[in-house]
Amino acid sequence: MTMLTFEAINQAHQKTVNKYLTADRKHVDLEDALNAEIDAAETDKQIERLEIAKDRKIDKTYNRIYDLWELLPAREQLNLNKQYAAHFGYGCQMGNI
């Protein structure tokens, strides 16, 4: 995984921005991997078990990015979401709340 670097407006928030990006990309990668696992499942019982496990794991990573997002002031949140959308073509997880 390549380390993304988006510039914070205030350098005091750069570390939190970096942590957010790392956690966000882990969240996205985990969700993609778990969805692929569910798609490959062959029985309803396997699908149900995998969906329950996915919900638990995704909640954990989502809570992490939410906590990091909340540490940023509104101005930094807008800046991060703008850079994220320019890079990926869609807003970040928390930018759409």
Residue pairs with C-beta under 8 A, 6 or more apart in sequence:
1 25
1 29
3 18
3 22
4 21
4 25
4 87
5 18
5 21
6 17
6 21
6 79
6 80
6 83
6 84
6 87
7 14
7 17
7 79
7 83
8 14
8 16
8 17
8 76
8 79
8 80
9 75
9 76
9 79
10 76
13 72
13 73
13 76
16 68
16 71
16 72
16 76
17 72
17 76
17 80
19 68
20 65
20 68
20 69
20 72
20 80
20 92
21 84
23 61
23 64
23 65
23 68
24 65
24 84
24 92
24 93
26 61
27 58
27 61
27 62
27 64
27 65
27 93
28 93
30 57
30 58
30 61
31 54
31 58
34 50
34 53
34 54
34 57
34 58
35 54
37 50
37 54
38 47
38 50
38 51
38 54
41 47
41 50
62 93
65 93
65 94
66 94
69 77
69 93
69 94
72 80
77 94
77 95
78 95
80 92
80 95
81 91
81 92
81 94
81 95
84 91
84 92
84 95
85 91
85 92
85 95
